[in-house]
């Protein structure tokens, strides 16, 4: 029988980086997840609770990587180069394979100093998992400029491989929290019938250029033409900034009415990007990697004060 749920039962040892007012804690053995990220004792990211650490809660952490694709598939698999590959559910909380493989697997430590942590993992396909071999790498660095996370996916295949990447950070969302960023388009809501649909122009109620109050919003949408900078503005005026470069030219926003956080996720591909590519939808964002070729992007998160 194919094993559908692959999340670990333990979080594993934690590693803490520090520089000046910034501190970051990471769980390498549980998908290289961020446990917390703070500036002068203030949580920039939603901190992981003791219960979530003890239970290795899938969605209980401060953030995690998205490799070798971001977002969910809309159905039971994907088609690439004329071949259909079935993928099983990744975690119990999702109806289909979601967020790739790396966020649930162990990373090994390549290098560690007081303020730098370099991690690496290798994916070997098994039935129902992503059917291509790849290497995932992350490099966390804490400095005067805040946190920088370099994400990289390298094909270890002898044939072309579709790929994407991203990161899924959680920001505290107190009543009155505002979110601001520039973009030019928005993708339709996720659904099986949306796989053939492309990006649409921004409409009223979905534009964040003026920094609206995000705390009452229920939203789960992908934005196109993001300019690479977003601000989460707390009720007291404290600003947390997210910047991204490389292939991370799209931005997923998730905010639910009953969740005390908002997710601001720089990503490279659309949700179900593999099948959108197969359907000929423009701007799907999936990259085709030749053997031993890579894609990468860097995300920066820092405190900008009031």
FISE-754708 format. One record per residue (C-alpha): residue number from 1; y, x, z. Coordinates in pm, whole numbers. Example, Ala and Ser with C-alpha at 12.3 -4.5 7.8 and 13.67 -1.06 7.14 Angstrom:
BEGIN
<atom k="1" yy="-450" xx="1230" zz="780"/>
<atom k="2" yy="-106" xx="1367" zz="714"/>
***
This chain:
BEGIN
<atom k="1" yy="0" xx="0" zz="0"/>
<atom k="2" yy="350" xx="121" zz="-83"/>
<atom k="3" yy="561" xx="184" zz="228"/>
<atom k="4" yy="880" xx="-18" zz="187"/>
<atom k="5" yy="1078" xx="87" zz="491"/>
<atom k="6" yy="1140" xx="456" zz="538"/>
<atom k="7" yy="1398" xx="482" zz="813"/>
<atom k="8" yy="1304" xx="728" zz="1090"/>
<atom k="9" yy="1224" xx="613" zz="1441"/>
<atom k="10" yy="1437" xx="884" zz="1605"/>
<atom k="11" yy="1787" xx="1016" zz="1544"/>
<atom k="12" yy="1694" xx="1375" zz="1622"/>
<atom k="13" yy="1913" xx="1660" zz="1752"/>
<atom k="14" yy="2289" xx="1638" zz="1710"/>
<atom k="15" yy="2534" xx="1907" zz="1595"/>
<atom k="16" yy="2902" xx="1905" zz="1696"/>
<atom k="17" yy="3181" xx="2084" zz="1507"/>
<atom k="18" yy="3525" xx="2145" zz="1654"/>
<atom k="19" yy="3860" xx="2276" zz="1538"/>
<atom k="20" yy="4190" xx="2213" zz="1714"/>
<atom k="21" yy="4223" xx="1840" zz="1790"/>
<atom k="22" yy="3934" xx="1744" zz="1559"/>
<atom k="23" yy="3568" xx="1705" zz="1652"/>
<atom k="24" yy="3275" xx="1585" zz="1442"/>
<atom k="25" yy="2915" xx="1515" zz="1543"/>
<atom k="26" yy="2635" xx="1496" zz="1284"/>
<atom k="27" yy="2266" xx="1398" zz="1297"/>
<atom k="28" yy="2102" xx="1624" zz="1033"/>
<atom k="29" yy="1750" xx="1484" zz="1077"/>
<atom k="30" yy="1866" xx="1126" zz="1015"/>
<atom k="31" yy="2020" xx="1144" zz="670"/>
<atom k="32" yy="2291" xx="1389" zz="770"/>
<atom k="33" yy="2475" xx="1097" zz="929"/>
<atom k="34" yy="2807" xx="1125" zz="1102"/>
<atom k="35" yy="2783" xx="1016" zz="1466"/>
<atom k="36" yy="3153" xx="1032" zz="1544"/>
<atom k="37" yy="3476" xx="1186" zz="1416"/>
<atom k="38" yy="3775" xx="1214" zz="1651"/>
<atom k="39" yy="4130" xx="1343" zz="1659"/>
<atom k="40" yy="4263" xx="1432" zz="2004"/>
<atom k="41" yy="4003" xx="1202" zz="2158"/>
<atom k="42" yy="4088" xx="908" zz="1931"/>
<atom k="43" yy="3809" xx="769" zz="1713"/>
<atom k="44" yy="3899" xx="798" zz="1344"/>
<atom k="45" yy="3555" xx="665" zz="1250"/>
<atom k="46" yy="3363" xx="391" zz="1431"/>
<atom k="47" yy="3168" xx="582" zz="1700"/>
<atom k="48" yy="2792" xx="549" zz="1727"/>
<atom k="49" yy="2681" xx="374" zz="2045"/>
<atom k="50" yy="2416" xx="514" zz="2277"/>
<atom k="51" yy="2192" xx="221" zz="2182"/>
<atom k="52" yy="2226" xx="295" zz="1810"/>
<atom k="53" yy="2144" xx="661" zz="1874"/>
<atom k="54" yy="1838" xx="569" zz="2081"/>
<atom k="55" yy="1712" xx="321" zz="1821"/>
<atom k="56" yy="1808" xx="521" zz="1510"/>
<atom k="57" yy="1988" xx="205" zz="1397"/>
<atom k="58" yy="2021" xx="199" zz="1019"/>
<atom k="59" yy="2377" xx="68" zz="1008"/>
<atom k="60" yy="2492" xx="175" zz="1353"/>
<atom k="61" yy="2647" xx="514" zz="1274"/>
<atom k="62" yy="2993" xx="640" zz="1178"/>
<atom k="63" yy="2895" xx="715" zz="819"/>
<atom k="64" yy="2626" xx="845" zz="585"/>
<atom k="65" yy="2583" xx="995" zz="235"/>
<atom k="66" yy="2491" xx="799" zz="-77"/>
<atom k="67" yy="2254" xx="1003" zz="-298"/>
<atom k="68" yy="2141" xx="998" zz="-576"/>
<atom k="69" yy="2327" xx="669" zz="-629"/>
<atom k="70" yy="2557" xx="442" zz="-433"/>
<atom k="71" yy="2523" xx="73" zz="-358"/>
<atom k="72" yy="2232" xx="-163" zz="-413"/>
<atom k="73" yy="2018" xx="-245" zz="-710"/>
<atom k="74" yy="2045" xx="-614" zz="-799"/>
<atom k="75" yy="1673" xx="-644" zz="-873"/>
<atom k="76" yy="1336" xx="-474" zz="-806"/>
<atom k="77" yy="1401" xx="-159" zz="-1008"/>
<atom k="78" yy="1595" xx="-3" zz="-1294"/>
<atom k="79" yy="1555" xx="96" zz="-1656"/>
<atom k="80" yy="1650" xx="439" zz="-1789"/>
<atom k="81" yy="1582" xx="587" zz="-2132"/>
<atom k="82" yy="1359" xx="291" zz="-2219"/>
<atom k="83" yy="1137" xx="319" zz="-1911"/>
<atom k="84" yy="1145" xx="70" zz="-1622"/>
<atom k="85" yy="1094" xx="209" zz="-1273"/>
<atom k="86" yy="1011" xx="-27" zz="-984"/>
<atom k="87" yy="1175" xx="57" zz="-652"/>
<atom k="88" yy="1081" xx="-99" zz="-321"/>
<atom k="89" yy="1319" xx="-210" zz="-48"/>
<atom k="90" yy="1464" xx="87" zz="134"/>
<atom k="91" yy="1537" xx="-75" zz="471"/>
<atom k="92" yy="1458" xx="-407" zz="636"/>
<atom k="93" yy="1822" xx="-514" zz="628"/>
<atom k="94" yy="1843" xx="-513" zz="245"/>
<atom k="95" yy="1655" xx="-719" zz="-17"/>
<atom k="96" yy="1637" xx="-433" zz="-270"/>
<atom k="97" yy="1655" xx="-55" zz="-287"/>
<atom k="98" yy="1999" xx="48" zz="-160"/>
<atom k="99" yy="2212" xx="363" zz="-130"/>
<atom k="100" yy="1951" xx="603" zz="-266"/>
<atom k="101" yy="1713" xx="817" zz="-63"/>
<atom k="102" yy="1914" xx="1080" zz="123"/>
<atom k="103" yy="2069" xx="856" zz="390"/>
<atom k="104" yy="1727" xx="804" zz="550"/>
<atom k="105" yy="1562" xx="1143" zz="510"/>
<atom k="106" yy="1589" xx="1468" zz="704"/>
<atom k="107" yy="1833" xx="1741" zz="603"/>
<atom k="108" yy="1772" xx="2102" zz="700"/>
<atom k="109" yy="2050" xx="2325" zz="825"/>
<atom k="110" yy="2148" xx="2602" zz="582"/>
<atom k="111" yy="2447" xx="2733" zz="775"/>
<atom k="112" yy="2624" xx="2648" zz="1100"/>
<atom k="113" yy="2935" xx="2783" zz="1267"/>
<atom k="114" yy="3177" xx="2636" zz="1518"/>
<atom k="115" yy="3351" xx="2430" zz="1249"/>
<atom k="116" yy="3117" xx="2430" zz="944"/>
<atom k="117" yy="2777" xx="2272" zz="886"/>
<atom k="118" yy="2588" xx="2305" zz="555"/>
<atom k="119" yy="2284" xx="2079" zz="499"/>
<atom k="120" yy="2023" xx="2039" zz="227"/>
<atom k="121" yy="1733" xx="1808" zz="145"/>
<atom k="122" yy="1476" xx="1785" zz="-137"/>
<atom k="123" yy="1345" xx="1458" zz="-278"/>
<atom k="124" yy="992" xx="1442" zz="-415"/>
<atom k="125" yy="916" xx="1105" zz="-578"/>
<atom k="126" yy="646" xx="882" zz="-432"/>
<atom k="127" yy="548" xx="534" zz="-556"/>
<atom k="128" yy="840" xx="295" zz="-519"/>
<atom k="129" yy="1103" xx="563" zz="-453"/>
<atom k="130" yy="1362" xx="719" zz="-686"/>
<atom k="131" yy="1142" xx="858" zz="-965"/>
<atom k="132" yy="1321" xx="1190" zz="-1024"/>
<atom k="133" yy="1323" xx="1511" zz="-822"/>
<atom k="134" yy="1661" xx="1615" zz="-688"/>
<atom k="135" yy="1831" xx="1826" zz="-425"/>
<atom k="136" yy="2101" xx="1677" zz="-204"/>
<atom k="137" yy="2354" xx="1897" zz="-29"/>
<atom k="138" yy="2642" xx="1835" zz="212"/>
<atom k="139" yy="2893" xx="2071" zz="364"/>
<atom k="140" yy="3098" xx="1945" zz="658"/>
<atom k="141" yy="3410" xx="2145" zz="746"/>
<atom k="142" yy="3660" xx="2070" zz="1023"/>
<atom k="143" yy="3997" xx="2246" zz="1005"/>
<atom k="144" yy="4367" xx="2193" zz="1065"/>
<atom k="145" yy="4353" xx="1962" zz="761"/>
<atom k="146" yy="4088" xx="1737" zz="920"/>
<atom k="147" yy="3738" xx="1675" zz="788"/>
<atom k="148" yy="3618" xx="1777" zz="442"/>
<atom k="149" yy="3273" xx="1669" zz="321"/>
<atom k="150" yy="3140" xx="1827" zz="1"/>
<atom k="151" yy="2861" xx="1618" zz="-153"/>
<atom k="152" yy="2636" xx="1750" zz="-430"/>
<atom k="153" yy="2332" xx="1620" zz="-618"/>
<atom k="154" yy="2133" xx="1865" zz="-834"/>
<atom k="155" yy="1857" xx="1761" zz="-1072"/>
<atom k="156" yy="1525" xx="1938" zz="-1013"/>
<atom k="157" yy="1365" xx="1763" zz="-1309"/>
<atom k="158" yy="1244" xx="1892" zz="-1645"/>
<atom k="159" yy="1402" xx="1589" zz="-1816"/>
<atom k="160" yy="1737" xx="1408" zz="-1806"/>
<atom k="161" yy="1805" xx="1227" zz="-1478"/>
<atom k="162" yy="2058" xx="953" zz="-1398"/>
<atom k="163" yy="2263" xx="1021" zz="-1087"/>
<atom k="164" yy="2553" xx="919" zz="-869"/>
<atom k="165" yy="2680" xx="987" zz="-520"/>
<atom k="166" yy="2923" xx="875" zz="-255"/>
<atom k="167" yy="2985" xx="841" zz="116"/>
<atom k="168" yy="2987" xx="536" zz="344"/>
<atom k="169" yy="3229" xx="584" zz="639"/>
<atom k="170" yy="3311" xx="311" zz="893"/>
<atom k="171" yy="3668" xx="282" zz="1026"/>
<atom k="172" yy="3760" xx="83" zz="1339"/>
<atom k="173" yy="3911" xx="-255" zz="1246"/>
<atom k="174" yy="4114" xx="-401" zz="1531"/>
<atom k="175" yy="4312" xx="-721" zz="1472"/>
<atom k="176" yy="4614" xx="-629" zz="1261"/>
<atom k="177" yy="4453" xx="-330" zz="1087"/>
<atom k="178" yy="4594" xx="-274" zz="739"/>
<atom k="179" yy="4437" xx="-105" zz="435"/>
<atom k="180" yy="4639" xx="50" zz="154"/>
<atom k="181" yy="4536" xx="208" zz="-177"/>
<atom k="182" yy="4622" xx="189" zz="-549"/>
<atom k="183" yy="4379" xx="71" zz="-814"/>
<atom k="184" yy="4382" xx="-104" zz="-1151"/>
<atom k="185" yy="4066" xx="-315" zz="-1157"/>
<atom k="186" yy="3791" xx="-474" zz="-951"/>
<atom k="187" yy="3423" xx="-535" zz="-1025"/>
<atom k="188" yy="3260" xx="-878" zz="-986"/>
<atom k="189" yy="3072" xx="-963" zz="-664"/>
<atom k="190" yy="2718" xx="-828" zz="-647"/>
<atom k="191" yy="2453" xx="-1061" zz="-786"/>
<atom k="192" yy="2157" xx="-1033" zz="-1025"/>
<atom k="193" yy="2356" xx="-1216" zz="-1292"/>
<atom k="194" yy="2644" xx="-968" zz="-1257"/>
<atom k="195" yy="2453" xx="-673" zz="-1401"/>
<atom k="196" yy="2591" xx="-743" zz="-1749"/>
<atom k="197" yy="2948" xx="-798" zz="-1632"/>
<atom k="198" yy="3221" xx="-536" zz="-1647"/>
<atom k="199" yy="3531" xx="-455" zz="-1449"/>
<atom k="200" yy="3812" xx="-711" zz="-1434"/>
<atom k="201" yy="4190" xx="-683" zz="-1379"/>
<atom k="202" yy="4319" xx="-711" zz="-1026"/>
<atom k="203" yy="4406" xx="-1061" zz="-911"/>
<atom k="204" yy="4609" xx="-1197" zz="-622"/>
<atom k="205" yy="4435" xx="-1150" zz="-289"/>
<atom k="206" yy="4236" xx="-847" zz="-402"/>
<atom k="207" yy="4519" xx="-594" zz="-445"/>
<atom k="208" yy="4566" xx="-349" zz="-157"/>
<atom k="209" yy="4872" xx="-165" zz="-294"/>
<atom k="210" yy="5104" xx="-319" zz="-33"/>
<atom k="211" yy="4870" xx="-255" zz="261"/>
<atom k="212" yy="4765" xx="-606" zz="363"/>
<atom k="213" yy="4603" xx="-695" zz="693"/>
<atom k="214" yy="4231" xx="-639" zz="633"/>
<atom k="215" yy="4110" xx="-760" zz="973"/>
<atom k="216" yy="4059" xx="-1127" zz="873"/>
<atom k="217" yy="3920" xx="-1047" zz="526"/>
<atom k="218" yy="3566" xx="-1103" zz="409"/>
<atom k="219" yy="3529" xx="-867" zz="116"/>
<atom k="220" yy="3259" xx="-659" zz="-52"/>
<atom k="221" yy="3403" xx="-533" zz="-380"/>
<atom k="222" yy="3418" xx="-217" zz="-589"/>
<atom k="223" yy="3757" xx="-99" zz="-717"/>
<atom k="224" yy="3821" xx="85" zz="-1043"/>
<atom k="225" yy="4101" xx="329" zz="-1122"/>
<atom k="226" yy="4144" xx="427" zz="-758"/>
<atom k="227" yy="4404" xx="701" zz="-731"/>
<atom k="228" yy="4202" xx="906" zz="-480"/>
<atom k="229" yy="4390" xx="818" zz="-161"/>
<atom k="230" yy="4355" xx="532" zz="89"/>
<atom k="231" yy="4510" xx="467" zz="429"/>
<atom k="232" yy="4365" xx="271" zz="719"/>
<atom k="233" yy="4662" xx="175" zz="937"/>
<atom k="234" yy="4588" xx="74" zz="1296"/>
<atom k="235" yy="4795" xx="-197" zz="1472"/>
<atom k="236" yy="4991" xx="74" zz="1658"/>
<atom k="237" yy="5082" xx="242" zz="1328"/>
<atom k="238" yy="4831" xx="530" zz="1351"/>
<atom k="239" yy="4713" xx="620" zz="999"/>
<atom k="240" yy="4372" xx="752" zz="899"/>
<atom k="241" yy="4372" xx="890" zz="544"/>
<atom k="242" yy="4079" xx="908" zz="301"/>
<atom k="243" yy="4107" xx="1128" zz="-8"/>
<atom k="244" yy="3845" xx="1213" zz="-269"/>
<atom k="245" yy="3805" xx="1420" zz="-585"/>
<atom k="246" yy="3538" xx="1527" zz="-831"/>
<atom k="247" yy="3324" xx="1240" zz="-957"/>
<atom k="248" yy="3430" xx="1009" zz="-670"/>
<atom k="249" yy="3669" xx="797" zz="-877"/>
<atom k="250" yy="3566" xx="449" zz="-755"/>
<atom k="251" yy="3619" xx="288" zz="-415"/>
<atom k="252" yy="3391" xx="34" zz="-244"/>
<atom k="253" yy="3549" xx="-181" zz="27"/>
<atom k="254" yy="3343" xx="-377" zz="278"/>
<atom k="255" yy="3489" xx="-592" zz="555"/>
<atom k="256" yy="3308" xx="-881" zz="726"/>
<atom k="257" yy="3463" xx="-1135" zz="959"/>
<atom k="258" yy="3229" xx="-1057" zz="1249"/>
<atom k="259" yy="3230" xx="-675" zz="1219"/>
<atom k="260" yy="3482" xx="-456" zz="1407"/>
<atom k="261" yy="3500" xx="-207" zz="1121"/>
<atom k="262" yy="3604" xx="-171" zz="758"/>
<atom k="263" yy="3412" xx="55" zz="519"/>
<atom k="264" yy="3620" xx="258" zz="273"/>
<atom k="265" yy="3367" xx="431" zz="47"/>
<atom k="266" yy="3453" xx="680" zz="-229"/>
<atom k="267" yy="3171" xx="659" zz="-486"/>
<atom k="268" yy="3096" xx="770" zz="-841"/>
<atom k="269" yy="2895" xx="478" zz="-981"/>
<atom k="270" yy="2906" xx="100" zz="-979"/>
<atom k="271" yy="2658" xx="-98" zz="-776"/>
<atom k="272" yy="2338" xx="-123" zz="-984"/>
<atom k="273" yy="2493" xx="134" zz="-1212"/>
<atom k="274" yy="2161" xx="234" zz="-1368"/>
<atom k="275" yy="2096" xx="-116" zz="-1499"/>
<atom k="276" yy="2459" xx="-162" zz="-1597"/>
<atom k="277" yy="2430" xx="155" zz="-1801"/>
<atom k="278" yy="2113" xx="22" zz="-1965"/>
<atom k="279" yy="2299" xx="-302" zz="-2042"/>
<atom k="280" yy="2582" xx="-113" zz="-2210"/>
<atom k="281" yy="2849" xx="-207" zz="-1953"/>
<atom k="282" yy="3149" xx="30" zz="-1980"/>
<atom k="283" yy="3267" xx="245" zz="-1688"/>
<atom k="284" yy="2936" xx="225" zz="-1499"/>
<atom k="285" yy="2998" xx="578" zz="-1372"/>
<atom k="286" yy="2638" xx="702" zz="-1384"/>
<atom k="287" yy="2611" xx="1067" zz="-1488"/>
<atom k="288" yy="2314" xx="1200" zz="-1686"/>
<atom k="289" yy="2206" xx="1535" zz="-1548"/>
<atom k="290" yy="2017" xx="1785" zz="-1757"/>
<atom k="291" yy="1764" xx="2002" zz="-1570"/>
<atom k="292" yy="1919" xx="2201" zz="-1284"/>
<atom k="293" yy="2266" xx="2051" zz="-1340"/>
<atom k="294" yy="2478" xx="1899" zz="-1064"/>
<atom k="295" yy="2749" xx="1650" zz="-982"/>
<atom k="296" yy="2973" xx="1685" zz="-680"/>
<atom k="297" yy="3278" xx="1552" zz="-506"/>
<atom k="298" yy="3472" xx="1618" zz="-189"/>
<atom k="299" yy="3594" xx="1358" zz="60"/>
<atom k="300" yy="3868" xx="1439" zz="309"/>
<atom k="301" yy="3941" xx="1229" zz="616"/>
<atom k="302" yy="4226" xx="1311" zz="849"/>
<atom k="303" yy="4480" xx="1171" zz="1092"/>
<atom k="304" yy="4831" xx="1129" zz="955"/>
<atom k="305" yy="4991" xx="1002" zz="1274"/>
<atom k="306" yy="5233" xx="710" zz="1290"/>
***
